[in-house]
Amino acid sequence: MSIPASVSPKPVSETLRPLIPAFAGLSRFRRASRRRGVPWIPIFIITVMVSMALFAPLLAPYSPIDQTLRDKLIPPFWVEGGSMQYLLGTDAFGRDILSRLIYGARVSLLVALLALIAGGGVGLLVGIVAGYVGGAVDHVLMRLVDAAFTFPAILFALLLSVTMGQGLGTLVLAISLLLWASFARVLRGEVLALKQRDFVALAKVRGCSSARIMLTHILPNVLNTFMVLVTLNIGAVIIAEASLSFLGAGIPPPTPTWGGMISDGRGRIAEAWWVALIPGIAITLLVLSVNVFGDWLRDRLDPRLRQL
Protein backbone atom coordinates (compact mmCIF):
# COMPACT_ATOMS: atom_id res chain seq x y z
CA MET A 1 0.00 0.00 0.00
CA SER A 2 1.54 3.28 -1.09
CA ILE A 3 1.29 6.49 0.84
CA PRO A 4 -0.22 9.37 -1.13
CA ALA A 5 2.16 12.16 -1.91
CA SER A 6 -0.17 14.65 -0.23
CA VAL A 7 0.24 12.94 3.13
CA SER A 8 3.84 11.81 2.83
CA PRO A 9 5.82 12.32 6.09
CA LYS A 10 8.06 15.33 6.35
CA PRO A 11 11.81 14.84 6.55
CA VAL A 12 13.19 14.69 10.05
CA SER A 13 15.15 17.89 9.52
CA GLU A 14 11.98 19.79 8.62
CA THR A 15 10.14 18.35 11.63
CA LEU A 16 12.81 19.44 14.11
CA ARG A 17 13.53 22.77 12.45
CA PRO A 18 11.06 24.74 14.63
CA LEU A 19 12.77 23.37 17.74
CA ILE A 20 16.25 24.48 16.71
CA PRO A 21 15.88 28.06 18.03
CA ALA A 22 14.61 26.69 21.34
CA PHE A 23 17.57 24.32 21.70
CA ALA A 24 19.97 27.11 20.71
CA GLY A 25 18.40 29.45 23.24
CA LEU A 26 18.67 26.79 25.95
CA SER A 27 22.32 26.23 25.11
CA ARG A 28 23.03 29.97 25.26
CA PHE A 29 21.19 30.21 28.57
CA ARG A 30 23.27 27.41 30.06
CA ARG A 31 26.51 29.01 28.93
CA ALA A 32 25.40 32.39 30.24
CA SER A 33 24.33 30.89 33.56
CA ARG A 34 27.76 29.32 33.95
CA ARG A 35 29.43 32.63 33.21
CA ARG A 36 27.09 34.93 35.11
CA GLY A 37 25.43 32.58 37.59
CA VAL A 38 26.43 34.59 40.63
CA PRO A 39 24.33 33.48 43.65
CA TRP A 40 23.12 36.95 44.57
CA ILE A 41 20.54 35.86 47.12
CA PRO A 42 23.04 33.79 49.18
CA ILE A 43 25.57 36.59 48.92
CA PHE A 44 22.95 39.06 50.16
CA ILE A 45 22.08 36.81 53.12
CA ILE A 46 25.75 36.34 54.02
CA THR A 47 26.31 40.10 53.77
CA VAL A 48 23.38 40.76 56.10
CA MET A 49 24.65 38.23 58.64
CA VAL A 50 28.20 39.59 58.54
CA SER A 51 26.88 43.15 58.92
CA MET A 52 24.87 42.04 61.94
CA ALA A 53 28.00 40.58 63.50
CA LEU A 54 30.21 43.59 62.76
CA PHE A 55 27.74 46.31 63.73
CA ALA A 56 25.79 44.54 66.48
CA PRO A 57 26.03 47.42 69.01
CA LEU A 58 24.62 49.82 66.40
CA LEU A 59 21.90 47.55 65.03
CA ALA A 60 20.56 45.91 68.19
CA PRO A 61 17.64 47.93 69.62
CA TYR A 62 18.15 46.58 73.16
CA SER A 63 20.79 44.93 75.29
CA PRO A 64 20.92 41.18 74.57
CA ILE A 65 21.28 40.25 78.26
CA ASP A 66 19.09 42.75 80.14
CA GLN A 67 15.97 41.11 81.54
CA THR A 68 12.51 42.71 81.64
CA LEU A 69 10.23 40.14 83.22
CA ARG A 70 7.06 42.20 82.72
CA ASP A 71 7.62 41.84 78.95
CA LYS A 72 8.34 38.12 78.87
CA LEU A 73 7.10 35.89 76.04
CA ILE A 74 5.72 38.68 73.88
CA PRO A 75 5.13 37.21 70.38
CA PRO A 76 6.47 38.76 67.15
CA PHE A 77 4.71 41.84 65.83
CA TRP A 78 2.75 39.98 63.12
CA VAL A 79 1.17 37.61 65.68
CA GLU A 80 -1.82 38.57 67.76
CA GLY A 81 -0.58 40.09 70.99
CA GLY A 82 2.69 41.18 69.43
CA SER A 83 4.17 44.66 69.59
CA MET A 84 6.27 46.82 67.29
CA GLN A 85 8.44 47.49 70.33
CA TYR A 86 9.80 43.93 70.06
CA LEU A 87 9.72 43.04 66.37
CA LEU A 88 10.65 39.36 66.86
CA GLY A 89 9.20 39.00 70.34
CA THR A 90 10.85 38.26 73.68
CA ASP A 91 11.96 35.14 75.56
CA ALA A 92 11.02 33.84 79.01
CA PHE A 93 13.21 36.49 80.67
CA GLY A 94 11.86 39.41 78.66
CA ARG A 95 14.99 39.69 76.51
CA ASP A 96 14.55 40.99 72.97
CA ILE A 97 14.88 38.15 70.43
CA LEU A 98 16.05 40.46 67.65
CA SER A 99 18.88 41.88 69.76
CA ARG A 100 19.96 38.42 70.87
CA LEU A 101 19.81 37.19 67.28
CA ILE A 102 22.08 40.02 66.12
CA TYR A 103 24.63 39.43 68.87
CA GLY A 104 24.36 35.68 68.34
CA ALA A 105 25.52 36.17 64.74
CA ARG A 106 28.67 37.78 66.10
CA VAL A 107 29.44 34.73 68.28
CA SER A 108 28.70 32.17 65.55
CA LEU A 109 30.76 33.92 62.87
CA LEU A 110 33.63 34.64 65.29
CA VAL A 111 33.82 30.98 66.29
CA ALA A 112 33.69 29.94 62.62
CA LEU A 113 36.45 32.39 61.66
CA LEU A 114 38.81 31.42 64.48
CA ALA A 115 38.20 27.68 64.10
CA LEU A 116 38.77 27.79 60.34
CA ILE A 117 41.95 29.83 60.73
CA ALA A 118 43.34 27.47 63.37
CA GLY A 119 42.10 24.13 62.06
CA GLY A 120 42.47 25.03 58.40
CA GLY A 121 45.96 26.41 58.93
CA VAL A 122 47.13 23.23 60.67
CA GLY A 123 45.52 21.09 57.98
CA LEU A 124 47.19 23.16 55.25
CA LEU A 125 50.61 22.73 56.86
CA VAL A 126 50.18 19.00 57.47
CA GLY A 127 48.82 18.39 53.97
CA ILE A 128 51.70 20.17 52.23
CA VAL A 129 54.41 18.54 54.35
CA ALA A 130 52.92 15.05 54.11
CA GLY A 131 52.31 15.26 50.37
CA TYR A 132 55.66 16.74 49.42
CA VAL A 133 58.06 15.00 51.83
CA GLY A 134 56.38 11.59 51.64
CA GLY A 135 57.93 8.47 53.11
CA ALA A 136 57.84 7.94 56.86
CA VAL A 137 56.71 11.54 57.48
CA ASP A 138 53.71 11.08 55.25
CA HIS A 139 52.89 7.73 56.89
CA VAL A 140 52.99 9.14 60.44
CA LEU A 141 50.99 12.26 59.59
CA MET A 142 48.31 10.31 57.74
CA ARG A 143 47.94 7.90 60.65
CA LEU A 144 47.33 10.93 62.86
CA VAL A 145 44.69 12.09 60.39
CA ASP A 146 43.03 8.68 60.50
CA ALA A 147 43.07 8.79 64.30
CA ALA A 148 41.45 12.24 64.27
CA PHE A 149 38.59 10.90 62.16
CA THR A 150 37.86 8.14 64.67
CA PHE A 151 36.97 10.51 67.54
CA PRO A 152 33.23 11.15 67.99
CA ALA A 153 33.04 14.90 67.35
CA ILE A 154 30.37 15.91 69.84
CA LEU A 155 31.67 13.61 72.60
CA PHE A 156 35.20 14.94 72.14
CA ALA A 157 34.00 18.53 72.39
CA LEU A 158 31.95 17.73 75.49
CA LEU A 159 34.98 16.17 77.16
CA LEU A 160 37.02 19.29 76.42
CA SER A 161 34.34 21.55 77.86
CA VAL A 162 34.22 19.44 81.03
CA THR A 163 37.99 19.33 81.51
CA MET A 164 38.83 22.88 80.40
CA GLY A 165 35.59 24.70 81.20
CA GLN A 166 33.16 26.50 78.93
CA GLY A 167 34.30 29.45 76.90
CA LEU A 168 35.24 30.77 73.49
CA GLY A 169 38.75 29.31 73.61
CA THR A 170 37.56 25.83 74.48
CA LEU A 171 34.92 25.89 71.76
CA VAL A 172 37.36 27.06 69.09
CA LEU A 173 39.95 24.48 70.18
CA ALA A 174 37.42 21.63 70.10
CA ILE A 175 36.17 22.49 66.60
CA SER A 176 39.71 23.11 65.30
CA LEU A 177 40.92 19.71 66.47
CA LEU A 178 38.05 18.10 64.61
CA LEU A 179 38.53 20.19 61.46
CA TRP A 180 42.21 20.00 60.57
CA ALA A 181 42.17 16.35 59.47
CA SER A 182 39.72 16.90 56.59
CA PHE A 183 41.83 19.81 55.29
CA ALA A 184 45.03 17.76 55.56
CA ARG A 185 43.67 14.79 53.64
CA VAL A 186 42.30 16.81 50.71
CA LEU A 187 45.34 19.09 50.41
CA ARG A 188 47.77 16.16 50.60
CA GLY A 189 46.14 14.72 47.47
CA GLU A 190 46.59 18.05 45.69
CA VAL A 191 50.26 18.22 46.68
CA LEU A 192 50.93 14.64 45.52
CA ALA A 193 49.81 15.68 42.03
CA LEU A 194 51.62 19.02 42.07
CA LYS A 195 55.02 17.66 43.05
CA GLN A 196 55.12 15.65 39.83
CA ARG A 197 54.77 18.79 37.71
CA ASP A 198 57.61 20.23 35.65
CA PHE A 199 57.91 23.49 37.58
CA VAL A 200 58.73 21.55 40.78
CA ALA A 201 61.37 19.50 38.94
CA LEU A 202 62.89 22.70 37.53
CA ALA A 203 62.97 24.23 41.02
CA LYS A 204 64.89 21.18 42.28
CA VAL A 205 67.36 21.46 39.39
CA ARG A 206 67.98 25.10 40.29
CA GLY A 207 68.88 23.99 43.81
CA CYS A 208 65.84 25.29 45.68
CA SER A 209 65.42 23.80 49.14
CA SER A 210 62.36 21.73 50.04
CA ALA A 211 61.09 24.48 52.34
CA ARG A 212 61.31 27.07 49.57
CA ILE A 213 59.60 24.80 47.04
CA MET A 214 56.74 24.15 49.45
CA LEU A 215 56.41 27.83 50.29
CA THR A 216 56.80 29.47 46.88
CA HIS A 217 55.71 26.76 44.44
CA ILE A 218 53.34 24.36 46.20
CA LEU A 219 51.48 26.73 48.54
CA PRO A 220 50.24 29.21 45.88
CA ASN A 221 48.88 26.33 43.81
CA VAL A 222 46.80 24.85 46.63
CA LEU A 223 45.35 28.12 47.91
CA ASN A 224 42.35 27.85 45.56
CA THR A 225 41.48 24.45 46.99
CA PHE A 226 42.09 25.73 50.50
CA MET A 227 39.70 28.67 50.03
CA VAL A 228 37.01 26.37 48.64
CA LEU A 229 37.42 24.06 51.65
CA VAL A 230 37.09 27.05 53.97
CA THR A 231 33.82 28.20 52.40
CA LEU A 232 32.40 24.67 52.32
CA ASN A 233 33.25 24.10 56.00
CA ILE A 234 31.81 27.36 57.34
CA GLY A 235 28.35 25.82 57.48
CA ALA A 236 29.62 22.72 59.30
CA VAL A 237 31.42 24.88 61.88
CA ILE A 238 28.32 27.02 62.49
CA ILE A 239 26.22 23.90 63.01
CA ALA A 240 28.87 22.46 65.34
CA GLU A 241 28.90 25.65 67.42
CA ALA A 242 25.11 25.72 67.58
CA SER A 243 24.99 22.03 68.56
CA LEU A 244 27.53 22.46 71.34
CA SER A 245 25.79 25.58 72.63
CA PHE A 246 22.49 23.68 72.54
CA LEU A 247 24.06 20.91 74.65
CA GLY A 248 25.51 23.41 77.12
CA ALA A 249 29.13 22.95 76.02
CA GLY A 250 29.52 26.20 74.12
CA ILE A 251 29.64 29.82 75.20
CA PRO A 252 28.24 30.08 78.77
CA PRO A 253 25.12 32.22 79.38
CA PRO A 254 24.07 34.98 79.40
CA THR A 255 26.12 35.57 76.22
CA PRO A 256 23.63 35.02 73.36
CA THR A 257 24.33 32.25 70.85
CA TRP A 258 21.95 30.84 68.27
CA GLY A 259 22.30 27.33 69.65
CA GLY A 260 21.76 28.58 73.19
CA MET A 261 18.63 30.44 72.08
CA ILE A 262 17.23 27.23 70.60
CA SER A 263 18.05 25.42 73.83
CA ASP A 264 16.25 28.12 75.84
CA GLY A 265 13.11 27.78 73.76
CA ARG A 266 12.92 24.01 73.33
CA GLY A 267 10.71 23.60 76.40
CA ARG A 268 8.25 26.27 75.23
CA ILE A 269 7.63 25.26 71.63
CA ALA A 270 3.86 25.09 72.12
CA GLU A 271 3.39 28.45 73.84
CA ALA A 272 6.38 30.46 72.55
CA TRP A 273 7.52 28.88 69.28
CA TRP A 274 9.38 32.02 68.16
CA VAL A 275 12.06 31.69 70.84
CA ALA A 276 13.52 28.56 69.20
CA LEU A 277 12.22 28.85 65.63
CA ILE A 278 13.66 32.25 64.74
CA PRO A 279 17.33 31.39 65.55
CA GLY A 280 16.78 28.02 63.86
CA ILE A 281 15.70 29.81 60.68
CA ALA A 282 18.76 32.08 60.92
CA ILE A 283 21.09 29.07 61.17
CA THR A 284 19.37 27.37 58.23
CA LEU A 285 19.55 30.44 55.99
CA LEU A 286 23.20 31.12 56.79
CA VAL A 287 24.35 27.51 56.33
CA LEU A 288 22.46 27.09 53.05
CA SER A 289 23.76 30.41 51.74
CA VAL A 290 27.35 29.60 52.62
CA ASN A 291 27.09 26.16 51.01
CA VAL A 292 25.63 27.56 47.78
CA PHE A 293 28.31 30.25 47.68
CA GLY A 294 31.01 27.63 48.33
CA ASP A 295 29.74 25.49 45.44
CA TRP A 296 29.75 28.51 43.14
CA LEU A 297 33.26 29.49 44.26
CA ARG A 298 34.50 25.96 43.63
CA ASP A 299 33.14 26.10 40.07
CA ARG A 300 34.79 29.45 39.48
CA LEU A 301 38.19 28.46 40.87
CA ASP A 302 38.39 25.00 39.26
CA PRO A 303 39.92 25.46 35.78
CA ARG A 304 38.34 22.23 34.55
CA LEU A 305 34.85 23.50 35.41
CA ARG A 306 35.54 27.00 34.04
CA GLN A 307 36.00 25.53 30.55
CA LEU A 308 32.52 23.97 30.49
N, C-alpha and C positions, 0 to 999 in steps of 0.2 A: 504493500500500500504506500503510495507516494504522498508526500506532504505538499499541499498546494504552495505555489510560490508566494501567495499573498499572506500565508501564515507561517512562512519559514522562520525558524529561530534566528535571532540576531547573533552576530559574532560576539564572543565573550568580551572582546575589547570594547565594543559598543555598549554592552550591558553595564560594564564597570566604569565607563567613562564619566558618568555623573558623580561617581563616588571619589574620583581622583582628587578634586579640590578639597573634599573633606579630609581624606587621608593626608594630603599635603599640609592642610591647616593643622591637623593633629600633630604631625611631625614637627612643624615649626613651633607649635605651642610647647611640646616637650623639650625641644632645644632651648627655647627661651626660658622655660621654667628652670632648667638646669643652670642657665647663666644668671638669671635674675631672681631665682627662687629664694630670696632672703626672707627668713621667718620673722616678719615684722611684729606679729602679735606676741610671740615668745620674747623677742627682744624688748618690746614695750613692758611686758610684765616683769622681766628681770630688771629693767631700768627703774621701774616703780619700787620694787623691793629693795634695790641697792640705795635708792634715794631715801627710802624710809629708814634704812639702817644708818646712813651717813648724817641725816638731818633730823634724827628722832627728837632731840630737845626742841626743835623749832616746829615740828609737825604735830607732835602729840598735844592734844588739848588739855590733858590732865597728867598728874603724876601717875606712873604705872604702879606704884606701891601704896599710895595713900588710900586708906579705907574710909568709906562713908556708908555706915551700916543702914542709915535710913533710906539709901538709894539702892539697896541690894536687889539683884535679880530683876532689874528693869529690862524689858525686851528691846530689840532693835526698833528703830523709829517706824519701820513699815508694818510692824505688828501692833495689834490692838493693845493699848497700854504703854506703848513705847513713847519716847520723847526725843525731840531734836537735840536736847542737851547731851544725850548719850547716843550717838548715831548707831553704834553696834551693840548697845546694851551694857549691862554691868554684870559682875559675877556675884558670888555669895557674900563677898566682903564689901560690895559697893564700889569695886574698882572698875574703871572704864575699860571696856574690852578693846576699843580702838587704840587707846594709848598703850595698853599692854601688847597688842599685836604689833604696833610700830616698834617698840623697844625689843620685842621678841625677835623681830627680823634682824636687829643688830647682833643679838647673841648668836643666832643660827648662822648668819653669814660670817661672823668673826670666827666661830669654831671651824666652819668649813675652810676658810682661808688659811688659818694657822695649821690645821691638820693636813691640808693638801701641800702646804709649803714644807712641813716637816716630813710627813710620810712620803710625798712625791719626791722630795729632794733625796732622801735616803734610797728610795727605789731607783732613782735615776743613777746615782753613784754606783750602787750595787750592780745594776744591769749593765752599765758600761764596763766596769772592771771585770765582771764575770764573763761577758761576751768577748771582750778583747784579749784578756790575759789567758783564759781557758785553763785547761789542765786541772791540777789539784785545787787551785783557787776557785775555778768555776764549779767544781764538784762540791766543795764545802759550802759556798754561797748558795747554790741551788738546793742543797739539803736544808739549809736554814729557811729558805723560801718555802719548801715543802712543809717544814715543821710549823711555820707561821700559818699556813692554810689549815692545819689540823685543829687549831684552837677554836672552840666555839666563841664567836665574836661577842655576843651579849654577855655570856658568862665571864669571859676574860675581863670585859669592861667593869662588870659588877665587882669582881674580885679586886680590881685596882681601886675602885671607889671605896671599898671597905677598908683596904689596907692603907691607902694614902689620903682618904677623905675626899669629900665632894669639892668640886671647884673647877674653874676653867682649865687650869693646868692639867689636872687629872683627866678631864674629858678629852682634851686635845691629845694627850699622850696615849690614851687608850685607843682612840680612833687612828692615830698615826701608826701605832704598832700593828694594827690590823690592815693598814692600807699599803704599806711599802712593798709588800710581797707581790701584789698584782702589778704594780709599776715595774718592779725588777724583772719579772718573768717576761712581760711584753717587750721591754726595752732590750733585754738580752738577746731576744730573737732578731731585733732590728740590727744590733751591733754585729751579730754573727754573720749577717749578710753584708754589712758595710765593710767589714775588715777584709773581705775578699775582693773589694773593688780596686781599680788601678791606682786611684789617687792615694790610697793607703800604702800600696806597694811602692809608689814613687816617693812617698814621705820616708819610708824605711831606707830606700836607696840613698836619699839625701842625708841620712844619719840622724833623723829626728828621733828623740827618745819616745818611749811608750807613753809617758805622761803627756808630752806635747801632742802626740797623735790623738790621744783620747780627748784632749782639751780643745784642740784647734781643728781637728778633722772629723772626729766621730760625734762629739757633742752637738755642733751646729746641725748635723744631719739627722739627729734624733729629736730635736726640739719640736718639730711639727707633731710627731707622734706623742711626745710628752704633753703638749698643750691640749691635744685631743683627749688624752687620758684624764687630764685635769678637769676638763669640762664635762666629760661623761661620768666622773666620780663625784661631782659636786652634789648631785641629787642623792647619791648613796650616803654621803657624809651627813647631809641635812636630815635624812631619815634616821640615820644612826643616832644623831644628837637628839632628835625628837623622841626616839624610842628610849634612850637612856634617861632623858628627863622625865618621860612618862613613868619609868620604873623607879624613879627617885635616885638615880645614880648620876644625874647631870649637874647642872648649876643649881645650888641650893636656893630655896625661896628666901625672901620674896622677889628675887630677881626674876622678871618675866621671861619665860621661854615658851615656844609654841607647844612643845611636848608637855611641859608642865601645865599649860593652860588646858590641854586636852585631859590630862590627869585630874585637874581640879573639877572639870565638868562631867566626868564620866558617871558620877553618882547622881547627876541631876539631868539626865538626858530627857526624861519625860516632862519635867516642869521648866527646865531652862536649857533647851537644846543648843542655843546660840553660844553658850560658854565653851563647848567642846567642838561644835561644828565649824564655827568661823575660823579658828586656827587650823583645823583640819583641811578646810578649803584652801587656806593660804599655803600650807605645805604642799598640797596636791598641785596647785597652779605653778608654784616655783619649781618643783621637781620636774613636772612635765615640760615646762618652758626650757629649763636648763638641758634636759635630755634632747629635745628637738633642736635646740641651738647647737649642742655638741654633735649631733648627727650631721647637721648642715656644715659645721666647721670641718668635720672629718672629710666630707665630700669635697670641700673647697681646697683643703690642704693635701689631699691624696692626688698625686699627678696622674695616676691611672684612672681615677674617677673624673678628673677635670677634662679628659680627652673624650668622654662619652657625649 
